[in-house]
Each structure stands twice: as C-alpha cells, then as structure tokens.
Amino acid sequence: MTNLFYDLHIHSCLSPCGDDDMTPANIAGMAAIKGLDVVALTDHNTCRNCGPFMKAAAEYGLLAIPGMELTTMEEIHAVCLFPDLDAALRFDEYVYSRLQKIPNRTDIFGNQFIYGDDDRIIGTEPYFLTNATDISFDEVWDLAADYGGVMFPAHLDKTTTSLISNLGFIPEGSRFAAAEIKDLSNLHRLRREHPYLEHCRIISDSDAHYLGDIHEAELTIPLEERTPQALLDYLSGA
C-alpha cells in the first residue's frame, strides 16, 4: 500500500473561471513544488487541456489523471476521472455534444484557452463551458464507467452547484463510492444528515482556479500501486 499526496480537482485556463496563469505546465510545476504525488486536471465540461498537462506532469514524475468537472442538467457538479487520455477525450466528445451551446462572454466570464504540448495557446473554446449539459445526475455513474472512468460528487458542502445544495438529498439508488468535501470539518455533520456518506471514501480537493490554491502535500490517499487504475479502483470502492 502506498500513501500518495493528492489533489484531484484542479482547473486550467480552459475553464472560464480559471486564472490565465493556470496553464497545463504551470499547474504541473506548482503541483511538483508543493510536493504532490497524484494530480487531476478537471476543467468544466472538457478534457481538452489534459494532454499537455499529462505530458508536463510526467516530466516532474507526477501521476497525472485526466478528468472533467461535469455540470449536470440539475446544475450539479460531478468530477469524472479516467484511466488514460484516449478515454477522457472520447468522454469529452460525448459531453460536448450534450452541452448547451451558449457563446462565452470573455469580458464577463473569462477566457477559455486551449493549450498545446509546448504550453502555447493553440485555440479558444467559443461556447461557455460552465453551462449545464442535458445529462442528469443519475446518468453520470454509468456514463463515466462506459469510458472506463469513475465519478464522485464535487464539493458536497458547497452552498451552490453541489448534489446536496441543489437537490437537498442524496438520491435513492445512487452508486458513487467516494465523495468530495471541501472543508473536512463539515464531514461529521454531513454524515449525520446523509447516512449514505458513511459508506463513502471521503476526499478533499482544492478545486483550484489559481496556482497558489493548489493543495499542499497534507492529505494522502492509499493506493495498492502508483497507477491511474489503482486510483480509480479506490474511488469506485473496489
């Protein structure tokens, strides 16, 4: 068993709310400086900066996981992680086909920069990526699994865009085996109010939109081996 320092919810400058300094290489470099072992890039409704991020992370010896923070039709945020870049990009294509196509207003929401391997801008996304898709929360577990991935609800203790804030309850028949809580001091209250969480593996990520907000090397996750699949197995309750 290996205990790895982690941060599994980070946004690049492709997310409109992500700072322009959140380039793939900058994120990888900051994660290395902070002493993390495993990191995931999870932009809103897209995986298109994951390739250059994974390449940069490999140069620092980091275990890099491609992912996405999906917005459901209920405006619930769910983090989806994948075993490899190919699976993530195929998932990206599918999600993009179900995204509401509203033009991005850079003057209001911010830039949406797509990067290449050399950490140079190669394009921009014209549609506002934080919009809801027409995918329901109930679909996400099976949908991620169809691409070899796993999902967990994001920032359950947040007062907006979380499963609990938007629905008020955890739906009967939910299958997720891990859940993210931003402030771990809320854990006991949430478990008391939502007994489903007693059986979940709880993680806490930065949801960083700025380089300085990426987690320090404080929280660890126990894995059987240092591989993407071992992480996905852990988060799926295997």
ZAMARGU-4260 file (C-alpha; in steps of 0.2 Angstrom, whole numbers, plus 5000, padded with zeros to 4 digits):
<rodrens>
0) 5000/5000/5000 | 5007/5017/4995 | 5000/5034/5003 | 5001/5047/4990 | 4998/5066/4992
5) 4984/5071/4980 | 4974/5085/4973 | 4960/5078/4961 | 4951/5093/4957 | 4960/5107/4948
10) 4955/5119/4934 | 4966/5126/4920 | 4963/5142/4910 | 4951/5132/4899 | 4938/5134/4912
15) 4932/5152/4911 | 4934/5154/4930 | 4952/5148/4929 | 4965/5161/4930 | 4975/5164/4914
20) 4991/5158/4923 | 4983/5141/4925 | 4992/5134/4910 | 4995/5115/4910 | 5013/5116/4913
25) 5011/5129/4927 | 4999/5118/4935 | 5011/5103/4934 | 5025/5113/4940 | 5016/5120/4955
30) 5010/5103/4960 | 5028/5097/4960 | 5034/5112/4970 | 5020/5108/4983 | 5026/5090/4984
35) 5010/5082/4977 | 5011/5064/4970 | 4995/5062/4961 | 4985/5076/4952 | 4970/5078/4941
40) 4965/5091/4929 | 4946/5093/4929 | 4940/5108/4919 | 4922/5112/4917 | 4914/5100/4904
45) 4930/5097/4895 | 4946/5087/4895 | 4955/5096/4881 | 4970/5103/4891 | 4973/5086/4899
50) 4985/5080/4885 | 4998/5094/4888 | 4995/5093/4907 | 4999/5075/4907 | 5015/5077/4897
55) 5021/5091/4908 | 5017/5081/4924 | 5026/5066/4918 | 5042/5077/4917 | 5040/5080/4935
60) 5037/5062/4940 | 5019/5066/4944 | 5005/5053/4942 | 4993/5063/4931 | 4975/5059/4929
65) 4964/5066/4915 | 4947/5072/4921 | 4932/5083/4920 | 4920/5093/4931 | 4904/5089/4923
70) 4889/5100/4925 | 4873/5090/4925 | 4855/5096/4920 | 4852/5100/4938 | 4867/5111/4939
75) 4876/5098/4950 | 4895/5097/4948 | 4902/5079/4947 | 4921/5075/4945 | 4924/5062/4932
80) 4941/5054/4931 | 4948/5042/4918 | 4962/5029/4916 | 4970/5037/4901 | 4969/5052/4889
85) 4960/5042/4875 | 4946/5038/4886 | 4945/5056/4893 | 4944/5063/4875 | 4931/5052/4870
90) 4921/5056/4885 | 4924/5075/4881 | 4917/5072/4864 | 4901/5065/4870 | 4899/5078/4884
95) 4902/5092/4872 | 4888/5085/4861 | 4876/5087/4876 | 4882/5104/4882 | 4870/5119/4880
100) 4879/5130/4866 | 4879/5147/4873 | 4893/5159/4867 | 4906/5163/4880 | 4907/5182/4885
105) 4926/5184/4889 | 4923/5201/4896 | 4911/5194/4909 | 4916/5175/4912 | 4934/5175/4907
110) 4945/5167/4893 | 4944/5148/4888 | 4961/5144/4882 | 4966/5128/4874 | 4985/5123/4875
115) 4997/5113/4865 | 5011/5102/4872 | 5023/5117/4872 | 5012/5127/4884 | 5007/5139/4870
120) 4989/5144/4866 | 4983/5134/4851 | 4964/5139/4852 | 4950/5145/4862 | 4933/5137/4865
125) 4919/5148/4859 | 4905/5141/4870 | 4903/5144/4888 | 4909/5128/4896 | 4902/5130/4914
130) 4884/5129/4906 | 4874/5114/4911 | 4873/5099/4900 | 4857/5089/4897 | 4865/5074/4907
135) 4856/5070/4923 | 4865/5066/4939 | 4858/5049/4939 | 4866/5045/4922 | 4884/5050/4927
140) 4890/5035/4936 | 4886/5023/4922 | 4891/5036/4909 | 4909/5038/4916 | 4910/5019/4918
145) 4906/5017/4900 | 4923/5026/4896 | 4932/5016/4910 | 4931/5030/4922 | 4923/5034/4939
150) 4913/5049/4946 | 4911/5057/4963 | 4900/5072/4968 | 4910/5088/4969 | 4911/5099/4985
155) 4896/5092/4994 | 4897/5105/5007 | 4896/5120/4995 | 4881/5130/4995 | 4879/5130/4976
160) 4881/5118/4962 | 4883/5103/4974 | 4872/5087/4975 | 4866/5092/4992 | 4863/5111/4989
165) 4854/5108/4973 | 4843/5093/4977 | 4843/5093/4996 | 4846/5075/4997 | 4856/5060/4990
170) 4845/5051/4978 | 4840/5034/4981 | 4849/5022/4970 | 4865/5032/4970 | 4880/5022/4966
175) 4895/5033/4969 | 4908/5026/4982 | 4918/5042/4985 | 4913/5060/4989 | 4922/5076/4989
180) 4921/5088/5004 | 4930/5105/5003 | 4931/5108/5022 | 4933/5092/5031 | 4926/5100/5047
185) 4909/5098/5039 | 4911/5079/5037 | 4903/5073/5054 | 4888/5084/5051 | 4886/5079/5033
190) 4887/5060/5038 | 4874/5063/5051 | 4862/5072/5039 | 4865/5060/5025 | 4869/5042/5031
195) 4874/5037/5013 | 4891/5045/5016 | 4895/5033/5030 | 4899/5021/5017 | 4909/5033/5005
200) 4928/5036/5004 | 4929/5054/5008 | 4942/5065/4999 | 4946/5084/5000 | 4952/5093/4985
205) 4957/5111/4981 | 4945/5115/4966 | 4959/5127/4962 | 4957/5141/4950 | 4973/5150/4954
210) 4991/5142/4956 | 4993/5146/4974 | 4977/5137/4979 | 4983/5120/4973 | 4984/5109/4989
215) 5000/5107/4999 | 5006/5090/5002 | 4995/5087/5018 | 4981/5074/5013 | 4985/5057/5007
220) 4976/5043/4998 | 4981/5025/5000 | 4983/5015/4984 | 4988/4997/4980 | 5000/5004/4967
225) 5005/5020/4959 | 4994/5019/4944 | 4979/5028/4937 | 4969/5011/4938 | 4973/5009/4956
230) 4966/5027/4960 | 4950/5023/4950 | 4948/5007/4959 | 4950/5015/4976 | 4937/5029/4971
235) 4925/5016/4965 | 4925/5006/4981 | 4934/4991/4974
</rodrens>
